[in-house]
Amino acid sequence: MKHLKKLVTLIVTISILSSMCLAGTMFSASASGTGAGLAEWAMNAYYSGWAYVYGGSSPGAVDCSGLIYSYAGGNRTGDAQLGAASESGSVYNGIPRVHGLGLYHPGHVGVYVGNGMAVDARNESSGVCYSSVDYMGWTTWFKLSNLSYPTYGWEEFNGNYYYYEDGQYIVNTSRTIDGVTYYFGSDGVSDTTPSDTSSKADSSSSSTDNGLSSSETESNTPSYETVQFGSEGSTVTKIQERLQELGFYTGSIDGYFGAETEKAYKAFQKAAGVTVDGISGASDQELLFSDNAPYASQEPEQDDETTEKIASVQEKLKALNYYSGVCDGAIGTYTTEAIWAFQIDNDLEATGELDEATIAAIMSDDAKPNPRFETTEATEGTEETEATEAQIPTSVYTFNAFELNSSGIMGPNEATANANTSSFILDNAAAKDNATAANNVAVKTNRLAKNAVSNFATNGFTAVGPHIFRINGVTITLFTLIMLITLTSIYMLVRTSKERKRKAARAAMRMEKRMSRPETETKYWW
C-alpha cells in the first residue's frame, strides 16, 4: 500500500507538470510577424485606449517594451530589444521609410508607424500615445530581430498599400506594374489598390517624373524642418506664404504656427489626400512647394433644408448625450465626432458621415444613448449657456483625453470633465481630423469585436493577434482534468502528511511505554 501511494503520487506529479507545459505552450507569445503588423498593433493600441501598466505585456495593459513584446515576443526589455536588433541606425541621420521599426532613447522604446509618426506606451497618466517622432527625442531606430521587413514589392498597412524598393516605401513618384500605373503621394500611399500584390515593378519604370532614379532623387532631396502648432521661424513663414498662394490661408505672415495656420495646413493636407495631422514634415513640404500642390476649392453653399435637417440631428444627438454644442445645422469637428460615437454604439459602420441610414437610426425611437455619459444636476441658480463649435474644449466622446500642452506640442494635460477613463481618443493635435487612419482602425476594431463575439458563441473565446488560442470543448475538458488531478494530488499529499503524523505519534507512545517500564520495575525490586 505504501509503494502504491508513492506510485500514484509520482504519476499525478508527472501529469501536472505535463499539463503545465502544455498550457504554457498554448499561451506563449508568438515570435513571428511583420513590421507592418507591429505598426498596426501599435495603432490599434492607441485608438483602443490601452492603459500603461509597469511590467505589463498583455493586450490592453502594457509598458513601453511590453507594447512591442505583446506582438513580437522575443526580448522583454527595450535595451535587449535594441541589442538583438538585426539592423539599427541614428535617428539624427533620418528614419528609414519602414513601418514597424523600433525607436529607442535611453530608458524608453516606441514603434515607428510611418509618415513621421510614432506610437509609444508613455506613462500611467498618458497611456499609449501617438505623436511626431520629434516629440520624444528618439536617438536610435532598429529592426526587431524576429520580425520580417519588406525589401521589394507591395505591403499593406492600415488598409492602404505601399510599394517598397531597396527596403523603403517610395513616395512622390509612380510605378507601372503589370500594365497599370500607380501613383504614390508624399505619405507613400498608392492611389489604386493593386489586383496582385505579388507583382513587381519593371526596372525601366523605377524612376520619378524628372527621369532620375528613386535613389538619386532621394539623395538630392533637400532637408526640411518639421514644424507644427507652436513652432516659429523662417520655415513657418515660407509655409504661410505658400498656403496663402494656394488659397488656404488668409491670416498674417508672422512666422508663427498658430491655430489659424494649423487650420489652413490641415485643409491643405485634406485636399492633398495625405494624413491630416497638422504637422508639416518633409514629405508634406515637398508636395506643398511642388507644382502638383492642390489649390483650395470653394465648397457649394448649404441649402436651408439641409441645414434644418442637420440641426434636427444635432438636437437629437444632444438629447442622447453625444453632442453638447450649438444646434446650428453645420457639421463641424464635434458634430462629426458625435456622429461617429453614435454609429459605434448603435452597431453602424463608423464613418463619421451623416448618411441616410445614420439619420434614420438617430431619429428613431430605438436610438441608444451615450453609455459613457454621466448625468449631473445643474447647480441651483446657474444658467446653462451654449458654446459654439470653436469654443467647445472637447466632445463627450473623444479619442484622446490629452491635447496640446502649454508648449503647443502634443502631451498629457488634465483630462476633461466629461471624458472618463474609458473614453476613446480623437481630439488632439496629432490625431484630430485624421479621418482615413481613424476610420480604418475604427472599422477594423468593430469587425474584430463582432468576430470575437461570433467565435465565442460557437467555439468559446478566440483572441485576435499573435497570441492565438482557443477555449473550446477539448480545452475545457483538458483544464477540467488538470483541476481534478490537482485537487486529487493535494488530497493525497494532505492525507499522507496526516498519516505520517499519526504514525509518528503512535511510535512516540510506544517508545514512552518502553522507557517507563524498566524504571517502574527497578523501583519495585529495590
C-alpha positions as CSV (number, residue, x, y, z in Angstrom):
1,M,0.0,0.0,0.0
2,K,2.9,2.3,0.9
3,H,4.6,1.8,-2.5
4,L,1.3,2.1,-4.3
5,K,0.7,5.6,-2.8
6,K,4.2,6.7,-3.9
7,L,3.5,5.5,-7.4
8,V,0.2,7.3,-7.6
9,T,1.8,10.5,-6.3
10,L,4.5,10.2,-8.9
11,I,2.0,9.7,-11.7
12,V,-0.1,12.7,-10.5
13,T,3.0,14.9,-10.3
14,I,4.1,14.0,-13.8
15,S,0.6,14.6,-15.2
16,I,0.5,18.1,-13.6
17,L,3.9,19.0,-14.9
18,S,3.0,17.8,-18.4
19,S,-0.3,19.8,-18.3
20,M,1.5,22.9,-17.2
21,C,3.9,22.6,-20.1
22,L,1.0,22.1,-22.5
23,A,-0.8,25.2,-21.1
24,G,2.3,27.2,-21.2
25,T,2.7,26.3,-24.9
26,M,-0.9,27.4,-25.6
27,F,-0.5,30.8,-24.1
28,S,3.1,31.6,-25.1
29,A,3.7,34.7,-27.2
30,S,4.3,34.4,-30.9
31,A,7.9,35.1,-32.0
32,S,7.0,35.9,-35.6
33,G,5.3,38.7,-37.6
34,T,6.0,41.7,-39.8
35,G,6.9,45.3,-39.3
36,A,3.6,46.4,-40.8
37,G,1.8,44.1,-38.4
38,L,3.6,45.6,-35.4
39,A,2.7,49.1,-36.6
40,E,-0.9,48.2,-36.9
41,W,-0.8,46.5,-33.5
42,A,0.6,49.8,-32.0
43,M,-2.0,51.9,-33.8
44,N,-4.8,49.7,-32.5
45,A,-3.4,50.0,-29.0
46,Y,-3.5,53.8,-29.3
47,Y,-7.0,54.0,-30.8
48,S,-8.3,51.4,-28.3
49,G,-7.0,53.4,-25.4
50,W,-4.7,50.7,-23.8
51,A,-3.5,51.6,-20.3
52,Y,0.1,51.9,-19.3
53,V,1.0,49.3,-16.6
54,Y,4.6,49.0,-15.5
55,G,5.7,45.4,-16.3
56,G,2.6,44.8,-18.4
57,S,2.8,42.9,-21.7
58,S,-0.7,41.8,-22.3
59,P,-3.2,43.5,-24.8
60,G,-4.8,46.4,-23.0
61,A,-2.2,46.8,-20.3
62,V,1.4,47.3,-21.4
63,D,4.6,49.3,-20.7
64,C,6.9,50.6,-23.4
65,S,8.7,47.4,-24.2
66,G,5.6,45.4,-23.4
67,L,3.8,47.0,-26.3
68,I,6.4,45.6,-28.7
69,Y,6.6,42.3,-26.8
70,S,2.9,41.7,-26.8
71,Y,3.0,41.4,-30.6
72,A,6.5,40.3,-31.5
73,G,7.6,38.2,-28.4
74,G,11.3,37.8,-28.1
75,N,13.2,40.0,-25.7
76,R,11.2,41.7,-23.0
77,T,13.1,44.9,-22.2
78,G,13.9,47.8,-24.5
79,D,17.7,47.6,-24.1
80,A,17.6,43.8,-25.0
81,Q,15.3,44.5,-28.0
82,L,17.8,47.1,-29.3
83,G,20.7,44.8,-28.5
84,A,19.2,41.9,-30.5
85,A,18.2,44.2,-33.5
86,S,19.0,42.9,-37.0
87,E,19.8,46.5,-38.1
88,S,19.9,49.9,-36.4
89,G,20.9,53.5,-37.0
90,S,20.9,57.0,-35.7
91,V,17.7,59.0,-35.9
92,Y,19.8,62.1,-36.4
93,N,20.6,60.8,-39.9
94,G,16.9,60.1,-40.6
95,I,14.5,57.3,-40.1
96,P,14.0,54.9,-43.0
97,R,10.6,54.8,-44.5
98,V,9.7,51.4,-43.0
99,H,6.6,50.5,-41.0
100,G,7.1,48.9,-37.6
101,L,10.7,50.0,-36.8
102,G,11.6,50.2,-33.1
103,L,12.5,53.6,-31.7
104,Y,14.8,54.0,-28.7
105,H,16.2,56.5,-26.4
106,P,17.7,55.6,-23.0
107,G,15.0,54.1,-20.8
108,H,12.2,54.1,-23.4
109,V,11.2,52.4,-26.7
110,G,8.4,53.0,-29.2
111,V,7.1,52.0,-32.6
112,Y,7.6,53.9,-35.9
113,V,4.3,53.8,-37.9
114,G,5.4,55.8,-40.9
115,N,4.9,59.4,-42.2
116,G,7.0,60.8,-39.3
117,M,4.7,59.5,-36.6
118,A,5.3,57.1,-33.7
119,V,3.3,55.2,-31.0
120,D,4.7,54.5,-27.5
121,A,3.3,53.4,-24.1
122,R,4.5,56.6,-22.3
123,N,3.4,56.6,-18.6
124,E,0.5,55.9,-16.3
125,S,-1.1,59.4,-16.9
126,S,-0.7,59.4,-20.7
127,G,-1.2,55.8,-21.6
128,V,-0.4,54.9,-25.2
129,C,0.4,58.0,-27.2
130,Y,0.6,58.9,-30.9
131,S,2.9,61.8,-31.7
132,S,5.6,63.1,-34.0
133,V,8.9,61.3,-33.9
134,D,10.4,64.7,-32.9
135,Y,8.4,64.9,-29.7
136,M,10.1,62.1,-27.7
137,G,13.7,62.8,-28.8
138,W,14.4,59.3,-30.1
139,T,18.1,58.6,-30.7
140,T,18.1,55.2,-32.4
141,W,15.9,53.3,-34.8
142,F,16.1,49.5,-35.1
143,K,14.6,46.5,-36.8
144,L,13.2,43.8,-34.5
145,S,15.3,40.6,-34.9
146,N,12.2,38.3,-35.0
147,L,10.1,40.4,-37.4
148,S,10.3,40.4,-41.2
149,Y,10.6,43.7,-43.1
150,P,9.9,44.1,-46.9
151,T,12.7,44.8,-49.4
152,Y,10.8,44.9,-52.7
153,G,7.1,44.8,-53.5
154,W,3.7,45.6,-52.1
155,E,3.0,46.0,-48.4
156,E,-0.4,46.6,-46.8
157,F,-0.7,48.8,-43.7
158,N,-3.8,50.1,-42.1
159,G,-5.9,49.4,-45.1
160,N,-3.6,51.2,-47.6
161,Y,-1.0,49.9,-50.0
162,Y,2.7,50.9,-50.2
163,Y,5.4,49.8,-52.6
164,Y,8.9,49.1,-51.2
165,E,12.1,49.4,-53.1
166,D,15.6,49.0,-51.5
167,G,13.9,48.4,-48.1
168,Q,11.8,51.6,-48.0
169,Y,8.4,52.5,-49.4
170,I,8.5,55.0,-52.2
171,V,7.0,58.5,-52.1
172,N,6.1,61.2,-54.6
173,T,6.5,59.1,-57.7
174,S,4.8,56.5,-59.9
175,R,5.4,52.9,-61.0
176,T,4.0,50.8,-63.8
177,I,3.2,47.3,-62.7
178,D,1.6,44.7,-65.0
179,G,0.5,47.5,-67.3
180,V,-1.1,49.6,-64.5
181,T,0.4,52.9,-63.4
182,Y,0.3,53.5,-59.7
183,Y,0.9,57.0,-58.2
184,F,2.3,57.3,-54.7
185,G,1.9,60.5,-52.7
186,S,4.0,62.2,-50.1
187,D,2.8,59.7,-47.5
188,G,3.6,56.7,-49.8
189,V,0.0,55.5,-50.2
190,S,-0.9,54.1,-53.6
191,D,-3.8,55.8,-55.3
192,T,-5.1,52.5,-56.6
193,T,-5.5,49.1,-54.8
194,P,-3.3,46.5,-56.6
195,S,-5.0,43.5,-58.0
196,D,-2.0,41.3,-57.5
197,T,0.3,42.2,-54.6
198,S,2.9,39.7,-55.6
199,S,3.7,41.7,-58.8
200,K,6.9,43.7,-59.0
201,A,7.6,46.9,-61.0
202,D,9.7,46.8,-64.1
203,S,13.2,48.3,-63.6
204,S,12.5,50.6,-66.5
205,S,9.6,52.2,-64.7
206,S,11.5,52.8,-61.5
207,S,12.0,56.5,-62.0
208,T,10.4,59.7,-60.9
209,D,8.8,62.2,-63.3
210,N,12.1,64.1,-63.7
211,G,13.8,61.0,-65.1
212,L,16.1,60.4,-62.1
213,S,16.1,57.1,-60.3
214,S,14.4,56.8,-56.9
215,S,17.7,56.6,-55.0
216,E,19.2,59.6,-57.0
217,T,16.1,61.7,-56.2
218,E,16.2,60.8,-52.5
219,S,19.9,61.7,-52.3
220,N,19.2,65.1,-53.8
221,T,16.2,65.8,-51.7
222,P,16.7,68.9,-49.6
223,S,16.3,68.6,-45.8
224,Y,13.1,70.1,-44.3
225,E,12.4,71.3,-40.8
226,T,9.4,69.7,-39.2
227,V,7.1,72.3,-37.8
228,Q,3.7,72.1,-36.0
229,F,1.5,74.1,-33.7
230,G,3.7,76.4,-31.6
231,S,6.6,76.5,-34.0
232,E,8.0,79.7,-35.3
233,G,10.7,80.9,-37.7
234,S,11.5,81.2,-41.4
235,T,10.2,77.8,-42.3
236,V,6.8,78.7,-40.9
237,T,6.9,82.0,-42.9
238,K,7.5,80.2,-46.1
239,I,4.7,77.7,-45.4
240,Q,2.3,80.6,-44.6
241,E,3.2,82.3,-47.9
242,R,2.7,79.1,-49.9
243,L,-0.6,78.3,-48.2
244,Q,-1.7,81.9,-49.0
245,E,-0.8,81.4,-52.7
246,L,-2.8,78.2,-52.8
247,G,-5.8,79.9,-51.2
248,F,-5.8,78.0,-47.9
249,Y,-4.5,80.8,-45.6
250,T,-5.8,84.3,-45.2
251,G,-4.1,85.3,-42.0
252,S,-1.0,87.4,-41.4
253,I,2.5,86.3,-42.4
254,D,4.1,86.4,-39.0
255,G,6.2,83.2,-38.9
256,Y,4.2,81.7,-36.0
257,F,2.4,78.4,-36.5
258,G,-0.7,79.2,-34.6
259,A,-4.3,77.9,-34.6
260,E,-5.1,79.7,-37.9
261,T,-2.0,78.4,-39.7
262,E,-2.7,74.9,-38.4
263,K,-6.3,75.0,-39.6
264,A,-5.1,76.1,-43.1
265,Y,-2.4,73.5,-43.2
266,K,-4.9,70.7,-42.3
267,A,-7.2,72.0,-45.1
268,F,-4.2,71.6,-47.5
269,Q,-3.4,68.1,-46.2
270,K,-7.1,67.1,-46.7
271,A,-7.1,68.5,-50.2
272,A,-3.8,66.7,-51.0
273,G,-5.1,63.4,-49.7
274,V,-2.3,62.9,-47.1
275,T,-2.6,62.3,-43.4
276,V,-4.4,65.2,-41.7
277,D,-2.5,65.8,-38.5
278,G,-1.5,69.5,-38.7
279,I,2.2,68.5,-38.7
280,S,4.4,69.8,-41.6
281,G,7.1,67.2,-42.2
282,A,9.5,66.7,-45.1
283,S,7.1,64.7,-47.4
284,D,4.3,67.2,-46.9
285,Q,6.5,70.2,-47.6
286,E,7.8,68.5,-50.8
287,L,4.3,68.4,-52.1
288,L,3.4,71.8,-50.7
289,F,6.1,73.6,-52.7
290,S,5.8,71.4,-55.8
291,D,3.8,72.2,-58.9
292,N,1.4,69.4,-58.0
293,A,0.2,71.1,-54.8
294,P,-3.6,71.4,-54.7
295,Y,-5.5,74.7,-54.6
296,A,-8.3,75.5,-52.2
297,S,-11.7,74.9,-53.7
298,Q,-14.9,76.7,-52.8
299,E,-17.5,74.3,-51.4
300,P,-21.1,74.9,-52.5
301,E,-23.3,76.7,-50.1
302,Q,-25.6,74.5,-48.0
303,D,-29.4,75.0,-48.6
304,D,-31.9,75.7,-45.9
305,E,-33.5,72.3,-46.0
306,T,-30.1,70.6,-45.4
307,T,-29.3,73.0,-42.6
308,E,-32.6,72.3,-40.9
309,K,-32.1,68.6,-41.2
310,I,-28.7,68.7,-39.7
311,A,-29.9,70.9,-36.8
312,S,-32.6,68.3,-36.0
313,V,-30.0,65.6,-36.0
314,Q,-27.8,67.7,-33.6
315,E,-30.7,68.3,-31.3
316,K,-31.4,64.5,-31.2
317,L,-27.7,63.8,-30.6
318,K,-27.7,66.3,-27.8
319,A,-30.8,64.6,-26.2
320,L,-28.9,61.3,-26.5
321,N,-25.8,62.9,-24.8
322,Y,-23.5,62.6,-27.7
323,Y,-23.3,66.3,-28.6
324,S,-23.0,69.4,-26.4
325,G,-22.6,72.2,-28.9
326,V,-24.9,74.6,-30.7
327,C,-27.5,73.1,-33.0
328,D,-26.6,75.4,-35.9
329,G,-27.1,73.0,-38.8
330,A,-23.4,73.0,-39.7
331,I,-21.3,69.8,-39.5
332,G,-18.1,70.6,-37.7
333,T,-15.5,68.6,-35.9
334,Y,-17.6,67.9,-32.8
335,T,-20.7,67.1,-34.7
336,T,-18.7,64.6,-36.7
337,E,-17.3,63.0,-33.5
338,A,-20.8,62.8,-32.1
339,I,-22.0,61.0,-35.2
340,W,-19.0,58.7,-35.1
341,A,-19.7,57.8,-31.4
342,F,-23.4,57.2,-32.1
343,Q,-22.5,54.9,-35.1
344,I,-20.2,52.8,-32.9
345,D,-22.7,52.4,-30.1
346,N,-25.6,51.6,-32.4
347,D,-23.8,48.9,-34.5
348,L,-23.4,51.1,-37.6
349,E,-20.4,51.4,-39.8
350,A,-18.2,54.1,-38.1
351,T,-17.6,56.6,-40.8
352,G,-18.5,59.9,-39.1
353,E,-20.6,60.8,-42.1
354,L,-24.3,61.7,-41.9
355,D,-25.7,59.3,-44.4
356,E,-29.4,58.4,-44.7
357,A,-29.1,55.2,-42.7
358,T,-27.4,57.1,-39.8
359,I,-30.0,59.8,-39.9
360,A,-32.8,57.2,-39.7
361,A,-31.1,55.5,-36.8
362,I,-30.5,58.8,-34.9
363,M,-34.1,60.0,-35.3
364,S,-35.6,56.6,-34.5
365,D,-37.1,55.7,-31.0
366,D,-34.6,52.8,-30.8
367,A,-31.5,55.0,-30.8
368,K,-29.2,54.1,-28.0
369,P,-28.0,57.0,-25.7
370,N,-24.3,57.6,-24.9
371,P,-23.3,54.9,-22.3
372,R,-20.3,56.9,-21.2
373,F,-22.3,60.0,-20.2
374,E,-22.9,60.6,-16.5
375,T,-25.8,62.9,-15.8
376,T,-25.2,65.6,-13.2
377,E,-27.7,68.1,-11.8
378,A,-27.0,71.7,-12.6
379,T,-26.1,73.9,-9.7
380,E,-29.1,75.8,-8.5
381,G,-29.1,79.5,-9.5
382,T,-26.8,79.0,-12.5
383,E,-27.8,79.3,-16.1
384,E,-26.6,76.9,-18.8
385,T,-25.1,78.6,-21.9
386,E,-24.3,77.0,-25.2
387,A,-20.9,77.2,-26.8
388,T,-20.0,77.3,-30.5
389,E,-18.1,74.5,-32.2
390,A,-14.8,76.5,-31.8
391,Q,-15.4,77.1,-28.1
392,I,-16.0,73.6,-27.0
393,P,-12.8,72.1,-25.4
394,T,-13.7,68.5,-26.3
395,S,-16.7,66.4,-27.2
396,V,-18.4,63.8,-25.0
397,Y,-16.8,61.1,-27.0
398,T,-13.2,61.7,-27.9
399,F,-10.3,59.6,-29.0
400,N,-7.8,61.3,-26.7
401,A,-8.2,62.9,-23.3
402,F,-4.8,64.6,-23.8
403,E,-4.5,67.6,-26.1
404,L,-1.8,70.2,-26.9
405,N,0.1,71.2,-23.8
406,S,1.1,74.7,-23.0
407,S,4.1,74.4,-25.3
408,G,1.9,73.8,-28.3
409,I,3.1,70.2,-28.5
410,M,1.0,67.1,-28.0
411,G,1.4,65.9,-24.5
412,P,-0.6,65.0,-21.4
413,N,-3.0,67.6,-20.0
414,E,-5.7,67.1,-17.4
415,A,-8.5,65.0,-18.8
416,T,-11.7,66.9,-19.5
417,A,-14.6,66.5,-17.0
418,N,-16.9,64.7,-19.5
419,A,-14.2,62.3,-20.8
420,N,-13.8,59.4,-18.5
421,T,-11.1,56.8,-18.5
422,S,-12.9,54.5,-20.8
423,S,-13.3,57.2,-23.5
424,F,-11.6,56.8,-26.8
425,I,-9.2,59.3,-28.3
426,L,-9.5,61.6,-31.3
427,D,-9.5,65.2,-30.4
428,N,-5.8,66.1,-30.2
429,A,-3.3,68.0,-32.3
430,A,-1.7,64.9,-33.8
431,A,-4.9,62.8,-34.5
432,K,-7.9,65.2,-34.9
433,D,-9.2,65.1,-38.5
434,N,-7.1,62.0,-39.2
435,A,-10.2,60.6,-40.9
436,T,-8.6,58.0,-43.1
437,A,-6.5,56.3,-40.4
438,A,-9.0,56.7,-37.6
439,N,-11.8,55.3,-39.8
440,N,-9.8,52.3,-40.9
441,V,-8.9,51.4,-37.4
442,A,-12.3,52.0,-36.0
443,V,-14.0,49.9,-38.7
444,K,-11.3,47.2,-38.2
445,T,-11.8,47.2,-34.5
446,N,-15.6,46.9,-34.9
447,R,-15.1,43.9,-37.2
448,L,-12.7,42.2,-34.8
449,A,-15.1,42.7,-31.9
450,K,-18.0,41.2,-33.9
451,N,-15.8,38.3,-35.0
452,A,-14.8,37.7,-31.4
453,V,-18.4,37.7,-30.2
454,S,-19.3,35.3,-33.1
455,N,-16.5,32.9,-32.2
456,F,-17.4,33.0,-28.6
457,A,-20.9,31.9,-29.4
458,T,-19.7,28.9,-31.3
459,N,-16.2,27.9,-30.2
460,G,-15.5,29.8,-26.9
461,F,-13.2,32.7,-26.7
462,T,-10.7,33.4,-29.5
463,A,-8.0,36.0,-29.1
464,V,-7.1,38.0,-32.2
465,G,-3.5,38.8,-32.7
466,P,-0.2,37.0,-32.3
467,H,-1.4,35.3,-29.1
468,I,-3.8,32.9,-30.8
469,F,-5.5,30.4,-28.6
470,R,-9.0,29.0,-28.3
471,I,-11.0,27.7,-25.4
472,N,-13.3,25.1,-27.0
473,G,-14.7,21.8,-25.7
474,V,-11.4,20.0,-25.8
475,T,-9.6,22.8,-23.9
476,I,-12.3,22.9,-21.3
477,T,-12.1,19.1,-20.8
478,L,-8.3,19.4,-20.5
479,F,-8.5,22.1,-17.9
480,T,-11.2,20.2,-16.0
481,L,-8.8,17.2,-16.0
482,I,-6.0,19.4,-14.8
483,M,-8.1,20.7,-11.9
484,L,-9.2,17.2,-11.0
485,I,-5.7,15.9,-10.9
486,T,-4.5,18.9,-8.9
487,L,-7.2,18.5,-6.3
488,T,-6.5,14.8,-6.1
489,S,-2.8,15.4,-5.7
490,I,-3.5,17.9,-2.9
491,Y,-5.8,15.5,-1.1
492,M,-3.2,12.7,-1.4
493,L,-0.5,14.9,0.0
494,V,-2.6,16.1,2.9
495,R,-3.7,12.6,3.7
496,T,-0.1,11.2,3.6
497,S,1.0,14.0,5.8
498,K,-1.7,13.3,8.4
499,E,-0.9,9.5,8.2
500,R,2.8,10.2,8.9
501,K,1.9,12.3,11.9
502,R,-0.3,9.6,13.3
503,K,2.4,7.0,12.8
504,A,4.9,9.3,14.5
505,A,2.6,9.8,17.4
506,R,2.0,6.1,17.9
507,A,5.7,5.4,17.7
508,A,6.3,8.0,20.3
509,M,3.7,6.5,22.7
510,R,5.3,3.0,22.2
511,M,8.7,4.4,23.0
512,E,7.4,6.2,26.1
513,K,5.9,3.0,27.4
514,R,9.1,1.1,26.8
515,M,11.2,3.7,28.5
516,S,8.9,3.9,31.5
517,R,8.6,0.1,32.1
518,P,12.3,-0.5,33.3
519,E,12.0,2.5,35.6
520,T,8.9,1.0,37.3
521,E,10.5,-2.4,37.6
522,T,13.6,-1.0,39.1
523,K,11.7,0.9,41.8
524,Y,9.7,-2.2,42.6
525,W,12.7,-4.5,43.2
526,W,14.7,-2.0,45.1
